[in-house]
Each structure stands twice: as structure tokens, then as C-alpha cells.
Amino acid sequence: SAEFARIGYYNTITKRGTNQYHGEASYYHRNSALGARGFFENQKPLKLYHTFNLSGSGPIIRDRTFFYGLWNAERVPEHTFFLDNVPTDQMRNGDFSSFATIVDPLTGQPFSENMILPPRLNTVSLAVQDQYYHRANMGTPDSFVKNFGWVFPYPEDQYHADVLVTRIDHKISEKNSIYGRYSGYWPRYVLNNGDLPDLNWTRLRQSHSWAVVDTHFFSPNLVNTFTFGGNRDRIVDGTKVNGYQPLTGDKVVAGIGLQGVNPKGYSAMGFPSMYFDSVTSLVQQPGGSRDASELQENWTFADSVNWAKGRHVVKFGGELRAYMDFNTYIPEGSYGIFNFDGRFTGNDYADFLLGLPATSTRLDPFTDRTLWSRESGLFVTDAFKVNRRLTLDLGMRWDYFTSPRYDDGLDYNWDPSTGDVVVPQAALNKISPLYPSSITVTAGHPVPHPSKKNLVPRLGAAYRITDKTVVRGAYGIFTEAPPNTPLFSFVHTAGGPFGLAETYVNSFQNGQPLFAFPDPFPANLGLAQIPSQSVEGFPFQTRNGRIHQFNLTVERQVRDIGFRLSYVGSRSTGLNYSLEINKPQPSLIQFTDSRRPWPQFQSVSYWRQNGAAHYDSLTLDAQRKVGQVKLDWFWTWANNLDTLELIDPYGDSLRENPYAPPPWNHDFVTPRHRVVFNTAWDVPVGRGRPHLANLPGALDKVIGGWTLYSVAFFQTGQWFTPTFDQSDPSNTNTFGGLPDRVANGNLPPSRRSVSHWFDASAFEVPPANTGRFGNSGVNILEGPGLNTINLTIRKRLLLTERWHFDLMAMCGNLFNHPNFSKPSADIEVPDQVGVIGAQHDRFFSGEKSGARVIELRGRLEF
């Protein structure tokens, strides 16, 4: 429909009151005593889940004013089991005799007996190890793979939440009515992202949404609807929650003796991030510097007119939306970011014990900023009934998206034609005095100019061949909404020339490292001989991508079953995506900073406008909505390809070569096959049922009137990517990335296991100094699939003419089939590559694919 700007859209629909009073009270209970242990758990953690619901509706003024209200409460005093990789006792002492040879970077020769002697162990590294890496408690003494299991005393999501929904409807006149709706959501969290026990984090959230909708009937065939609504989301990260106070980065830095970070002395939830490939990385969710870490608000004004005339139903209107984001986060990097990849010794943890990060980053963050953006749209549609068999839906839509900008005026952009950073004229005097003089900053208009060329068609048709056969088809173009970067993500954290973000790449010169713990940065930024600043840029003229979506469906009713065969496809062109472009051409020439296209920068991320995606799918659906057995079964085959080379939902890409045309790859989300069986069976026993219809009342309440519901999910695996991490074969300062693919890599299903999911020997690290990137594609390996059957049994007890009680029991993953996460895919970590160490454990997901869980539910209604 041309009414909507985006492909995916949802409307919040709430119940409303009537002239009769109605109410409901319900309670849901889940308990680990009724469930199963997870596949990798060496103990069953406590699982408790309580949900309370109260709702009521009715008249305030009969026939004119009505109310509806709902309160929902969740109390979840449950625990979560985590499994991590920690250094073995030998590794903690510098003993790597169980591993491949490690090299002394000072001499270039192997360490004697593969051991680092105590005098060489860095004091900062030892402090981090002693304070934050727990001792192994699982596995063999010489294995660091999933060797530390621990129980986190909170659930994987909120442990406490309240929801309030209210709605008032009022009939102003026979031709005019209005309603107002408010909903509030107050969750509390103490969370851990699967990291180590000390790296927990907290969150308080207050989310509010509201809407006022006025409907006016000018005549039976002319109706106007006006809507005003908004959302307000306030997030506080890092405050004390339920008596728990998370770590603050300033105290961690002082406790381990780290130097050169946090120049302004911020005290907020955080940690000096340390990334590894072998052991679990040390990462903490950042917190904010004020009472609200982040405040997001948006407002919508919309109006539409429906006009029916003859065989036409015309709808036209428009909308205006405004977005605001106030952010006070002290971002990751404020206390330092350090990557250890084994480039110096051949082992990342050995590099760490020597205090030698491969790269180091620090921020002088630019906080307390407010970002604004707006969008507007106009549309017109015409549902034209050509004849009794054919109906056409004809529509056009125009959208206008402004570029996000900050209210302090300190926006910036980057010009690839000159290499200059561009800022507003009024902001030139706000540039940091420490910003390197090698980078030219010029005055100009940094905010990209929005496109006004977003007029697109939406077309649809339905043709009734017979009374039981219909063909439907549609074609429409959707306009890509612009990304919030670069004027959001990077500027939020660093501020370009207004606030510093330094990244340094370590190396050995004259037998000594450029930097090492405890102060892993050059002593004087002005004297640094290596670039430290990164920059992000966006074309000065915005071009929104186009998403061409089309579908064709044939529907046929056979007796009481409806069949549907659908093809859905899309072709997306001109998509915006970010790419690191400050790399020299791959060659046999050793990398130096002078070979970069813009040697004054460490990194240049630039948004290109030539991304593409192709999606094709076939779906066969069967529905039966009447009878003793009701069903909705469908199978989908899908193929989703793109040129973006994304490997995770955070926007991370493995697009390595900015000079080569973008290749086509699988996206990482879409499985090839997905089958869902939704089935409801009215057990044929009891009053009103085929068997034992004359049961006595008391007996009927026990064995009669039950209904079984089953929802089963089966799908093939999502896609993932092999990688390596320790070398730069392309001589572009790109350490790691895609390996060479010498065989398929996907094992037959019968040979896949949690310890050997794919054939790692099918991939090799490209030889050193070959002047090229690896030839493997992105998302070429198929991960574990999904096999989950959920069952619910329900009975309605009629207490009186108006009162009834529903008794339900739900079992998620009835047969406790383990559904696994993707395996480790770093081919340079032989103990972990191809190994799966986690399973899906999301009770709140649609599939409920974690370990078996049973929930009891009771609901009283009148």
C-alpha cells in the first residue's frame, strides 16, 4: 500500500470499552523444576517466571464514553548459565608448552621451552588476569575451550517489569468520534552478555507511547482520520539496580595501573575493552554521564481521507515525523580499546601477557548531544473494482527524509575529493587544539542535502477466476530511509575534529614496540609519526536506495482447506553502506602509512551508494479454519543475496577490498528452508464434542472440553563466514579477514557435530606477502538449523453465564531438541574452530528454541 513508507510496518491496536463491563485476571508461572537442563550446562540453573495481568473495560457514559485499562507485571527471579573460555593455569604463568611455538618479538627467536619467564610478564596484564579472569573449572587442564562455567543470578532479559495501557473512547456526535491511548513500560535489568562474572551491567528504562485519533464522517462515503502520537524512551545504564552496582571504568583503570586514557576523569559504567580470539574478551556495556544515558523521542502527525465513489475507493493523505535522540553515553574507548591477535608472538594471549596490543584506541568523548531528524510523506491510493472479478489497487507515494543533524551545530563531514574535513563556518573555533595539523579542516555545509526525487508507484491486482480460485499480484517501489550515520554513530562518540578519537597500530621498530602496557599510546600526540585519527564521510548529496518488491499468489479452496502458493521477490539498488577505503591497492609492496590514499588518517569509513540485494522466495501454505482440527501449515524456500557482505546484526562487514567490484553473497539471516506447522485439535471428548457428550458436569470439568495447540518450527541453518586474524597478506594493513577457500567446507549433515561442524581444512591463511586478499566468500557456511515443537493444552471452565476460567499448560521445545548457535569460525584458533559452545536459549523468542520449559497459565474472565 502507498500509505506506508517502509516495507515493514506495524500499528499498535488496543482493545476498547463497550456498554458492557468486562474484566480479566491471569497468572503465568514457569519453574525450572518442570523444565530441562541446557545441552552445555553442568547444572540446572534456577528458572522462575511470574506474570500477572489485570484488565477491565466498560462504559463511563453509556453509549458515549468508554474505558479500557491493562496492567501487566513480570517478576523473573531466575538464573542463567554461561560457558566461557578462560586461560589455563599454564597460560596464566606464561607456559605455552601445550600450544604451537611462540616467538619472542624482541629477538625473533622462539621462547625457550615455549615459556615466558616471570620478569617478562607485564604488570598491567597480570593485574587484569588476576582480577577479571577466573580459574578454569571445567574441561582438561590444557584446554581453554569452554572451560569455565558459571551461574549468573539474573535472567537473560529483564528481571522485573510493569506495563500499563489505558484507552478512552468518546463519541462526540453521530459523525465524530475520538480516542486517546497511553502505554507505559518500566523494565529493570541486571545483565551479562555472556562475558565474565565481573562484567555485569545494569539498565533502567521508562518507555511511554501515546496517540490521539479523531475520526469524522462528513458523509457515509467521505471519512477523515487525524492522528497525533509519539514515543518517549528514557534509558539509564550503569546505575545501582536491585542493590548491584556495576564496575566503573575509572576505578578499573586505576586498579590495573593502566595509563593514557580517560583524560577528563569520567566515572561511568565501563571497562578498558580487551579483545581476543582464543579466550573470552573483556568488554563492558558503556554507561552514561547523567541520570539519563539516552533519551529518545519521536512525534507523528498524520491525516488521511477515505472517499468512496462508484467503483472507486480513494484514500489520500500525508504524515510528518520528527525524531530526537539525546545521548550522554561515555562510549567504549573512553577507557581504551585494545586488540590482541597474536601478530607478535603467534598467540594472542602471549601477546597480552607481554603487554603488546596489536592496536590501541582511546576517546576523548563528545557527550550530552541532541540529534534531530525529520521525515514526511504524501500518498494517494485508489482501490478500483473494474468488475466483479477484477480489482486494482493503484497508488503513488512521495517521501522526504532530512539528514540528521545536531542542535549544537558541531556537525562534520569528509570530502573524498580533497581529503578535507568539512565543518560549518561557525564551528571553526570549536575545533580541538589537539586535532592534528596534518588534517585540513575547511568551512562548508557538512550536512548532506536530502533528495526530493522519491516519488514511487505501488500497484496491485486481484482476479477471481472462480468462486474458489483467486490470483493476486503486486509491485511497488519503496524508498530506503537514510542511515543515521555519519552524523550519528561516530560523531556521538568522538566528535570528529571537535573531540578526539585516536587509534594506533603497533609494530616493532629497531627491536622495540611502538607502545606497550602500562601506557599503550605515544607520549605526545603532536610528535606521533603515525596517523591516529579516523574519519567518516557521507556524500554531500543524498541518494536513497530503491527497493523493488513484487509478488504473485494463487489461492484455491479445496473443501474446507485453503491453499496458497506465493512467490515474493525484491530487487534493491542504490543502497547506502559504509566501507573502509583508506587502504592502498593490494600489492607485493610492504605496507607503509605513506601508501594510504589519505595518509593523514588511520581509517576512513565512507558511505557508498551502490549496494544491492536480491530476494526470492516461494511459500506453500495450507489453512483450515473450521472443524475439529484447525491448521495453518506453510513451507518457505528463500534465497537472499546482497553485495553488502554483512556478517552480523550490528552492521559489521567483511568487505575488504574497496577497489574490487562488490561480490554477491548470502545474507547471514535468511535460511534456505523454513517449515511451520500451527495446529489446533479440539479433543473429541466432553459436552458438545463427538464422544462422551453426556458426561456429568463434574466429570466433564475434568476430562471434557480440552484443546491441544501445537506450533512446530523446522528450518535449515543461517549462514556464517570463516575468518583468520593474525597476518596481512595483502600488504594493506588489513590483519585477518577472509581466508583462501580450497574446498567446499560444508560437511554432509550426517558428519556435523558440536565439536566438528564444518571442514576447517577447506580454508587456508593466504601466504604472506602475496599481495592479495583471501578468495573465500562471505556467509558461505551453513550453520545449525532449528527443530522445535511446542505444545499447549487448554480448557475453558464455564463458571456462570458470564464468568469462565481458562486453564493452560505450555511446553516449549517439547522433546528438548538442542538448537545450537553458530560455531567458532576462526581457522587460526585450532582448538575452537568448528566448535559450537552455545545453544539458543530464548524463551521469549517466537520459536522458544532453548531447553525444554513448562509454563502453567490460568485466566479468569467475565
Secondary structure, 3 states (H helix, E strand, C coil): CCCCCCCCCCCCCCCCCCCCCEEEEEEEEEEHHHCCCCCCCCCCCCCEEEEEEEEEEEEEECCCEEEEEEEEEEECCCCEEEEECCCCHHHHCCECCCCCCCEECCCCEECHHHECCHHHCCHHHHHHHHHHCCCCCCCCCCCCCCCEEEEECCCCCCCEEEEEEEEEEEEEECCEEEEEEEEEEEEEEEECCCCCCCCCEEEEEEEEEEEEEEEEEEECCEEEEEEEEEEEEEEEECCCECCECCCEHHHHHHHHCCCCCCCCCCCCECCCEEECCCCCCECCCCCECCCCCEEEEEEEEEEEEEEEECCEEEEEEEEEEEEEEEECECCCCCCCEEECCCCCCCCHHHHHHCCCCCEEEEECCCCCEEEEEEEEEEEEEEEEECCCCEEEEEEEEEEEECCCEECCCCCCEEECCCCEEEECHHHHHHCCCCCCCCCCEEECCCCCECCCCCEEEEEEEEEEEECCEEEEEEEEEEECCCCCCCCCHHHHHCCHHHCCEEEEECCEECCEECCECCECCCCCHHHCCCCCEEEEECCCECCCCEEEEEEEEEEEEECCEEEEEEEEEEEEEEEEEEEECCCCCCCCCCCCHHHCCCCCCCEEEEEEEEEEEEEEEEEEEEEECCCCEEEEEEEEEEEEEECCCECCCCCCECCCCCCCCCCCEECCCCCCEEEEEEEEEECCECCCCCECCCCCHHHHHHHCCEEEEEEEEEECCCEECCEECCCCCCCCCCCCECCEECCCCECCHHHCECCECECHHHEECCCCCCCCCCCCCCCCEECCCEEEEEEEEEEEEECCCCCEEEEEEEEECCCCCCCECCCCCECCCCCCCCCCCCECCCCCCCCCCCCCEEEEEEEEEC
